[in-house]
Amino acid sequence: MARNLPWVLLIIVVSCLVSTLEASEGDSDPLYKSCVDQCQKTGCVGDTCFQHCKFSADGKAIDGPWYMQEPLYLRWKQWDCQSDCQYECMMTREEERKRNGERPTKYFGKWPLKHVYGIQEPVSVAFSALDLAMQFQGWVSYFILVYYKLPLQPNRKTYYEYNGIVHIYAIIVMNSLFWSSICHSRDVELTERLDYSSATVLAGFSLILAILRSFSIQDQSVKIMVTAPILAVVATHILYLNFYNLDEGLHWKVIFGIGGIELVVWGLWAALTSHPSKWKLRAFLISSILTLCLRMFDFPPYKGYIDAHALWRGAGIPLSYLWWSFVCDDAVFRTTVNLKKSK
């Protein structure tokens, strides 16, 4: 069974992708479009009015004096006029659909989520921040382990040969989670570019880490041969997103493609290795696939706040703990092996 692990993982991934649900686009609804157009002209949706819709882009008043603007400590929650109109019309239209017994629908490819103090996806932001904290805690625990609890070489370097790449991985994954939190707070073009770019770097570097560790690659020339094509793909994709077309569909295809290869590499190694903590890696891989299925099994947000993406972010918190637990065990295992060789 263990030897078939990578193929089992691959089958689960494909099954999850096939089960993805599609939803119609609410932004094509004539009632919604009419509401947005009217809001941009009047600055109001029903009894809700947006004061900043009555001011030009340079902040000059159109039909009122400057002192009618809200103070800065209140204006930070605002988006621009168009975005606020789209959000209010979306929520108003969804209330109408709910009264008519209709199912929720997506707007611009995303489910209608309620904002909290201007935060677009509050639950996803909270889970991303907690995952970031868990990654940082795991990195600190690893740092204390290799530098203060395990023996060091005479030159003060660690016996764990993958120490450097693990530190780089920690920085990259925390950077990705940081920009994920920012993007979930305000999903605008700039934050989306930063989120997609950092996620691409994380996917590529995770694959490099998987290959180097699984195949125990130590030779520098072989490392370059492995990393160069992966970095080329990562750089090309980032340049394409930022300077040609910010294509979300293509982005996720690239991420899932790289991630699928990484899972197969780790799965093969976890199936064949005699590592004392191989069960942790197997548990991590299987749990990662199940959480991926959760991400792909799209459903309308519960109470307007919790959707599949938010639950996927939340599921990543215990996975981060399990990952760093394996990394620490691997550091102990390799240090013990290399220490015996040095004697």
N, C-alpha and C positions, 0 to 999 in steps of 0.2 A: 504493500500500500504506500509506503514512504517513497518508493522509487517512482510511483505514478503521481506524486504530489504536484509537480509543475503542470502536468496535463490536466489534472483536476482543477487547478487554479485557472487555467486558460479556459476551460469549459464554463466555469462559473462566470468569468468575465464576459464571455460571449453571450451567455444567457441573460446577464444583467443588461447588456447593451440592447438585446432584442426586446426586452421587456419595457424599454423606455416609453413613457406615455407622451402623446402629443396633445396639445391644447390649442384651441383656436385663438386668434389674436383679437383682444378686446379693443386695441387701438384703431382697428378698422371699422368699429361700430359707428354708424352715422350719428347716433345720439351723443356718443362720447366726443367725436370730432366737433360737433356743433357746440357742445358745452365748452370745449377748450377755446374755440374761436371766439365765443361770446365772452369768456372770462378774460381773454387777452385784450378785448376792447373795453370792457367795463371794469375789470379788476375784481369782479365778484362772481362767486358760485353760490347761488341762493343767498343765505344770510352771511356767508363767509366772504370777507373782502381782504384783498392783499394790498396794503398801502404802497408797497414798492412797485406795484404795477402801474402806478400813476406818476412814476418818475422815470426820466430818461436814463440811459446807460451811464452818463457822466454825473449822475446824482442831482441834476437840476430839476426843480419842481415843474410839473406840467400844468396842474390845475390846483396848486396850493403852495404856500410858503415853505421854506426849508425846514422850519421848526415843526412841521407836521410829520416829518419822518420819525420813525421809531428810533430810540437810542441804540448804540452799538451793542449793549449787553442783551438786547432783545433781538436785534437783527441778525445775530450770528446763526440763529436757527433757520433763517430763511434761505431758500434757494433763489434762482432767478424767477421772473414772473411766469415764464412759460412752464418751468418745472413745477412750480406751486399750483398753477392752473391744471396741469396734467394730473398731478396727484389728487387734488380735491375733486376733479371731475371723475377720476377713476374710482375713488371711494364712494362718491355719490351714485355713480352708475352701478357699482357692486351692491349697494344697499337696495337699489331698485330691483336688481336681478334676484337678490335674496328674498325680497317680498313676493316676487313673481314665481318663486320656487325653482329658479334656474341655478345651474352650477356656476361657480366662479370661473373666470377665464383669464388668460394671460394678457399683459399689456407690454408691448415691445419685448416679447420673449420672456417676461418675468411675471410671477404671481403678484397680485396686489397685497403688499405688506404694509401694515400700519407704521407710521413714523413715530418715534419717541424723542422729543426735544430735537427734532431735525435729523435724527439718526435714521437712515433709510431701512436698515435691517438690524434692529437692536439685538436680537437673540444671536444672530451670526457674529456680530461684533463681540458680544460677551464671550461666546465660545472660542472665537479666534484669539481673544486676549488671554483666556485661561489656558489655551493650548500653548501660546507663546510663553506664559509663565511656567508651564510644565516642561517645555523644551529647555528653558533657561535653568530650571532646577536640576534637570537631568544632566545638562552640560556642566554645571557647577559640581555636582556629585562625581561626575567622571573626572573632572580636573583634580579634585581633592584626592580621588583614588589613585590616579597615575603618578601624581607628583608628591604626595605626602604619605600614602599608605603602602604603595608598592615600591620595591627596590629600584634604584636608578643606576645607570651606568656611571663609571668614573667621570665622564664628561658632563654629567647631570642630565643626559638625555634619557628618555624612557626606553624600556625594553620592548614596548609595544610599537611595532613597526608601522602601524596605521594611525598613530597619534596625530600627526599633522593633518591628514585628510579628514579625520573626525572633527577636529577643531574648525576646519573650513566649512564642513557640512553644518555644524551647529550654527555658525554665523549666517550661512545661506538660508537655512530653514527658519531661523528667527526673523530674518529680513523679509522672507516671503509671508510669514504670518502677520508681520507688522503691516505690510502693504495690503494684505487681505482685509485686516481690520479697518484700515482707512477706506478702502474701496467699498466695503459693506456700509460704512458710515455715509459716504458721499460717492455714489457711482456716477462720476463724470468722466469725460474722455481721458483726462490726465491720470486720475487714480486708476482707471481701467488699464491704461498702458503700463503703469508701474506694477500693478497686480499681475497682469499677464506676463510681463517680462521677468519679474522675480520668480513666478511659478515655473517658467520655462527653464531658468537657471537652476532651480531646485531639482526639477525632473532630470535634467542632463547630468548634474553632479551626483545625484542619487544613483543613476545608472553607472557612472564611473566608479563610485564607491563599491557598488555591488560586484562589478567585474573584477576590480583589483583585489577585493577581499575573497571572493569566491574562488578565484584562480590563483590566489597567493602570489600575485605579480610583484616582484621586487626590482627587477631590472629596469633602469631608467629609460632605455630605448624602447622597451616594450610598453612602459607606461605612456610614453609619448604617442606610440602607435595606437593605443587604445583611446586616449583622451582627445587627440587631435580631431578625428572625424566627428566625435560627439559634440565637441565644442564648436565645430564648424556648423553642424546642424542647429545647435542652440543659437549661435550668433546670427545665422541666416534667418531663422524664424523671428527673432527679436527685431531685426532690421526690417523684415517684411511687415510686422505688426505696426511698427512705429513710423515707418516712412512710406509705406505703400497702402496697406489696407488692414484696418483693425478688425479682422474677421474672427468673431468669437467661435463659430463652428469649426474653422480650420484650427484654431488654437487648441480646442479641446481634443480634436483628432490627434494632434501632435503630442499633447500631454498624455493621452491614453495610450498612444502608440509607444512612446518611450517608457511609460509606466508598465505596460504589458511585457516589454522585453526585460525590464528590471525584475518583475515578478517571476518570470521564467528562470532568469539567472539565479536569483535567490532560492527559488523552489528546487532547482536541480542540486544546488549545493546543500540545502537543508535535507534533501532526500538521501544524499550520498555521504555526508560528513559524519564523523564520529565525535563531533564537538559536544562537550558535556552539557551545553545549554541549547542544543539544537531544537529542543521542544519549544523554547521561547520564540525562536525565529519562526518555527512552523505556526505557532499560535498567532504570531504577529501577521504573517502572510495571509492566513485564512481569515483572520479578523479584518484585515485591510480589504480583502475582496468583498466580504459581507457588508462593510461600510460603504464600499463603492456601489454595491447593489442598492443600498439605501439612498445614495446620492442619485442614482439613475432612476429609481422608482419615484418619479415625480408625483406630487399630490398637492392640492390646494392648501394654503397655510391654515393651521389650526388657530382659531380665535384671531386670525389676522396677523399672527406673529411667528409661528413655528412652521417652517416648511421642511422639505426633505434636505435642502442644502444646509439649513441650520442644524438639523439632527446629525448630518454627516460631519459638520464641524465639531459638534459635541462629542461624537464617537471618536474623534481623533485625539481627545485628551488622554483617555486610558491607553490608547495605542502608543502615544509618545512616551508614557511611563514604561510600557513594555519594551519599546525599542531601546531606550537608554539602559534598561536593566540588562538586556542582551549585550549591548556594547560594553558595559562595565564587566560583565562575565567574560566576554571575549578578551578584554584587556588583561584580566587576571590569568586566563588560560594561556594566552600567547606570551605573557611575561614569564610565566612558570616554564614554558617550553624553551624560550630563548635564554633564560637564566641557566638552565641545565646545560644547554649547548655551550655557553660561555665558560663553563667550569672544566 
